[in-house]
Amino acid sequence: MGNKAKQKVLKTLNKGDENDKLSKGFDTFIMALILLNVAAVILETVESIHLRYGDFFDYFEIFSVIVFSIEYLIRVWACTAIEKYRHPVWGRLKYMMSIEAIIDLLAIIPFYLPIVLSNADGRMIRILRLLRLFRLFKLGRYSMAFGLVTDVIRKRKEELVVTLTLLVILLIFASTLMYYIENKPGREGFESIPETMWWGVATLTTVGYGDVYPITPLGKLLGAVIAILGVGLFALPAGIIAAGFESELSVRKKKKKQQNE
């Protein structure tokens, strides 16, 4: 089969045409299957449900893995229709190293690894089964909402990195000061700077669990200052992301309007 057939397949898989009923139907089916898989992972942890419907969950897992495996193999086969992956060998390897392909692989590999690792203990099996939650990230390819979030974060990554850097600097600075103020023999929670960082995170995020807190006047003063600064700094990423959403939605509306004209 030539490139035209591969391009048609990719168009169906990648939501290339909003008016294509087959493409929309495939997107709806895959999105529903992903959400049902996440629901299955959650419900399996309820012992009464697992004991009663364990076989159903197993059959549903097999069905889902078959669908996701076929989708992954078809994408690897058809990717050579894309210019940057046109080489039949190196192009496919390059595609398999892309973020989207890795997410697709992580969605199915937890099913196959226990078969390969037949001597794995129960804890390893449970961890591998938990990795099925990676299927949720597959929604990014089919859901407009997930795509919008990804685009906003990608376009605003520099501002977000700067904000994150400021938060890390403040966390280190606050935790170091609090360690030297509150570190006393027998005083729990402030035995070291890394341990004091737990207090720093809880204070900067204004969560305040109350399991670790300063008792000296100077420590309380520092804690109050850090809490106030935390409110302001944590508002910055929210503002950046909100502005990014507004800008991206405006751009998409303009593009859609131009396409309809």
C-alpha positions as CSV (number, residue, x, y, z in Angstrom):
1,M,0.0,0.0,0.0
2,G,1.3,3.4,-0.9
3,N,1.5,6.8,0.8
4,K,-2.0,7.7,-0.2
5,A,-3.5,4.8,1.8
6,K,-1.2,5.7,4.7
7,Q,-2.2,9.4,4.6
8,K,-5.9,8.4,4.5
9,V,-5.3,6.1,7.6
10,L,-3.5,8.9,9.4
11,K,-6.2,11.4,8.5
12,T,-8.7,9.1,10.2
13,L,-6.6,8.5,13.2
14,N,-5.5,12.1,13.7
15,K,-8.8,13.8,13.3
16,G,-7.8,15.4,10.0
17,D,-11.2,16.5,9.0
18,E,-14.0,17.6,11.3
19,N,-16.6,16.5,8.7
20,D,-15.2,13.0,8.4
21,K,-17.7,10.8,10.1
22,L,-15.3,7.8,10.3
23,S,-12.6,10.0,11.9
24,K,-15.1,11.5,14.4
25,G,-16.5,8.0,15.2
26,F,-13.0,6.6,15.8
27,D,-12.1,9.6,18.1
28,T,-15.3,9.1,20.1
29,F,-14.7,5.4,20.4
30,I,-11.1,5.8,21.6
31,M,-11.9,8.5,24.0
32,A,-14.7,6.5,25.5
33,L,-12.4,3.4,25.8
34,I,-9.7,5.5,27.5
35,L,-12.2,6.9,30.1
36,L,-13.7,3.4,30.7
37,N,-10.2,2.1,31.3
38,V,-9.5,4.8,33.9
39,A,-12.8,4.0,35.5
40,A,-11.9,0.3,35.6
41,V,-8.5,1.1,37.3
42,I,-10.4,3.0,40.0
43,L,-13.2,0.5,40.5
44,E,-10.8,-2.4,40.7
45,T,-9.5,-1.0,44.0
46,V,-12.9,-1.6,45.6
47,E,-12.6,-5.1,46.9
48,S,-16.3,-6.0,46.7
49,I,-16.5,-4.8,43.1
50,H,-13.3,-6.6,42.2
51,L,-14.4,-9.9,43.7
52,R,-17.7,-9.8,41.9
53,Y,-16.6,-8.4,38.5
54,G,-12.9,-9.5,38.4
55,D,-13.4,-11.6,35.3
56,F,-15.1,-8.8,33.4
57,F,-12.3,-6.4,34.3
58,D,-9.8,-8.9,32.9
59,Y,-11.7,-9.4,29.6
60,F,-12.1,-5.7,29.3
61,E,-8.4,-5.2,29.8
62,I,-7.6,-7.7,27.1
63,F,-10.0,-6.1,24.7
64,S,-8.6,-2.6,25.4
65,V,-5.0,-3.8,25.0
66,I,-5.8,-5.4,21.6
67,V,-7.4,-2.1,20.4
68,F,-4.6,0.1,21.6
69,S,-1.9,-2.3,20.3
70,I,-3.5,-2.4,16.8
71,E,-3.7,1.4,16.9
72,Y,-0.1,1.7,17.9
73,L,1.1,-0.7,15.2
74,I,-1.0,1.0,12.5
75,R,0.5,4.4,13.5
76,V,4.0,3.0,13.3
77,W,3.2,1.5,9.9
78,A,1.6,4.7,8.5
79,C,4.0,7.2,9.9
80,T,6.3,7.1,6.9
81,A,3.7,9.1,5.0
82,I,4.8,12.1,7.1
83,E,7.8,13.8,5.6
84,K,10.0,13.8,8.7
85,Y,9.4,10.1,9.2
86,R,9.6,9.1,5.5
87,H,12.5,6.6,5.9
88,P,11.1,3.1,6.3
89,V,13.5,2.2,9.2
90,W,15.0,5.3,10.7
91,G,11.8,7.2,10.2
92,R,9.8,4.7,12.2
93,L,12.4,4.6,14.9
94,K,12.3,8.4,15.1
95,Y,8.5,8.3,15.4
96,M,8.6,5.6,18.1
97,M,10.8,8.0,20.1
98,S,8.3,10.9,19.9
99,I,6.3,11.8,22.9
100,E,3.0,10.7,21.5
101,A,4.3,7.3,20.5
102,I,5.9,6.8,23.9
103,I,2.5,7.6,25.5
104,D,0.8,5.1,23.2
105,L,3.5,2.5,24.2
106,L,3.1,3.1,27.9
107,A,-0.6,2.6,27.5
108,I,-0.1,-1.0,26.5
109,I,3.2,-2.1,27.9
110,P,1.9,-2.8,31.5
111,F,-0.1,-5.6,30.1
112,Y,2.8,-7.3,28.3
113,L,5.5,-6.9,30.9
114,P,4.1,-9.3,33.5
115,I,4.0,-11.9,30.8
116,V,7.7,-11.3,30.0
117,L,8.6,-10.9,33.7
118,S,7.0,-14.1,34.8
119,N,9.0,-14.1,38.1
120,A,8.0,-10.6,39.1
121,D,6.7,-10.3,42.6
122,G,3.2,-9.0,43.5
123,R,4.4,-5.5,44.2
124,M,5.9,-5.1,40.8
125,I,2.7,-6.4,39.2
126,R,0.6,-3.8,41.1
127,I,3.0,-1.0,40.0
128,L,2.8,-2.2,36.4
129,R,-1.0,-2.3,36.5
130,L,-1.1,1.2,37.9
131,L,0.8,2.4,34.8
132,R,-2.4,1.8,32.9
133,L,-3.4,5.3,34.0
134,F,-1.0,6.5,31.3
135,R,-3.9,5.8,28.9
136,L,-5.5,8.9,30.2
137,F,-2.7,10.9,28.5
138,K,-3.8,9.4,25.2
139,L,-6.8,11.8,25.4
140,G,-4.4,14.6,24.5
141,R,-4.5,13.4,20.9
142,Y,-8.3,13.1,20.7
143,S,-9.6,15.7,23.1
144,M,-9.7,19.4,22.1
145,A,-9.5,20.3,25.8
146,F,-6.3,18.3,26.4
147,G,-4.8,19.7,23.2
148,L,-5.6,23.3,24.3
149,V,-3.9,22.7,27.7
150,T,-0.8,21.3,26.0
151,D,-0.6,24.2,23.5
152,V,-1.0,26.8,26.3
153,I,1.7,25.2,28.5
154,R,4.1,24.9,25.5
155,K,3.7,28.5,24.4
156,R,3.9,29.8,28.0
157,K,6.7,27.5,29.1
158,E,9.3,30.3,29.5
159,E,7.1,32.3,31.8
160,L,6.1,29.2,33.8
161,V,9.8,28.2,34.1
162,V,10.7,31.6,35.5
163,T,7.9,31.4,38.0
164,L,8.8,27.9,39.1
165,T,12.4,29.0,39.5
166,L,11.3,31.8,41.8
167,L,9.3,29.4,43.9
168,V,12.2,27.0,44.2
169,I,14.5,29.8,45.3
170,L,12.0,31.0,47.8
171,L,11.5,27.5,49.1
172,I,15.2,26.9,49.6
173,F,15.7,30.3,51.2
174,A,12.7,29.9,53.6
175,S,13.6,26.3,54.5
176,T,17.2,27.2,55.3
177,L,16.3,30.2,57.5
178,M,13.6,28.2,59.3
179,Y,16.0,25.3,59.9
180,Y,18.5,27.6,61.6
181,I,15.8,29.3,63.6
182,E,13.8,26.2,64.8
183,N,16.4,23.5,64.9
184,K,16.6,22.4,68.5
185,P,17.4,19.1,70.2
186,G,14.3,16.9,70.1
187,R,12.4,19.3,67.8
188,E,10.7,17.2,65.2
189,G,10.3,18.4,61.6
190,F,13.3,20.7,61.5
191,E,16.1,18.2,61.9
192,S,17.6,19.1,58.5
193,I,17.0,21.5,55.6
194,P,15.4,18.8,53.4
195,E,13.0,17.9,56.2
196,T,12.2,21.6,56.8
197,M,11.3,21.8,53.1
198,W,8.1,19.9,53.9
199,W,7.1,22.8,56.1
200,G,8.1,25.2,53.4
201,V,5.9,23.5,50.7
202,A,2.9,23.4,53.1
203,T,3.4,27.0,54.0
204,L,4.1,28.4,50.5
205,T,1.0,26.6,49.1
206,T,-1.0,27.9,52.1
207,V,-2.2,24.4,52.8
208,G,-0.8,24.4,56.4
209,Y,-1.3,20.8,57.5
210,G,-0.2,21.7,61.0
211,D,2.0,18.6,61.5
212,V,5.1,20.8,61.5
213,Y,5.1,24.4,62.7
214,P,7.4,27.0,64.2
215,I,7.2,27.7,67.9
216,T,9.7,30.5,68.4
217,P,8.6,34.2,67.9
218,L,11.2,34.7,65.1
219,G,10.1,31.4,63.4
220,K,6.4,32.4,63.6
221,L,7.3,35.8,62.0
222,L,9.2,34.2,59.2
223,G,6.3,31.7,58.7
224,A,3.8,34.5,58.3
225,V,6.0,36.4,55.8
226,I,6.6,33.2,53.7
227,A,2.8,32.4,53.7
228,I,2.0,35.9,52.4
229,L,4.7,35.7,49.7
230,G,3.5,32.2,48.8
231,V,0.0,33.6,48.0
232,G,1.4,36.1,45.6
233,L,3.9,33.8,43.9
234,F,1.4,30.9,43.4
235,A,-1.0,33.4,41.8
236,L,1.5,34.1,39.1
237,P,1.3,30.7,37.3
238,A,-2.5,30.9,37.5
239,G,-2.5,34.3,35.8
240,I,0.0,33.2,33.1
241,I,-2.1,30.1,32.3
242,A,-5.3,32.1,32.3
243,A,-3.8,34.6,29.9
244,G,-2.5,31.8,27.7
245,F,-6.0,30.2,27.5
246,E,-7.6,33.5,26.6
247,S,-5.0,34.1,23.8
248,E,-5.1,30.5,22.5
249,L,-8.9,30.5,22.4
250,S,-8.9,33.8,20.5
251,V,-6.5,32.5,17.9
252,R,-8.5,29.3,17.4
253,K,-11.8,31.3,17.0
254,K,-10.1,33.5,14.4
255,K,-8.8,30.4,12.5
256,K,-12.2,28.7,12.6
257,K,-13.9,31.9,11.4
258,Q,-11.5,32.2,8.5
259,Q,-12.1,28.5,7.5
260,N,-15.8,29.0,7.5
261,E,-15.6,32.1,5.3
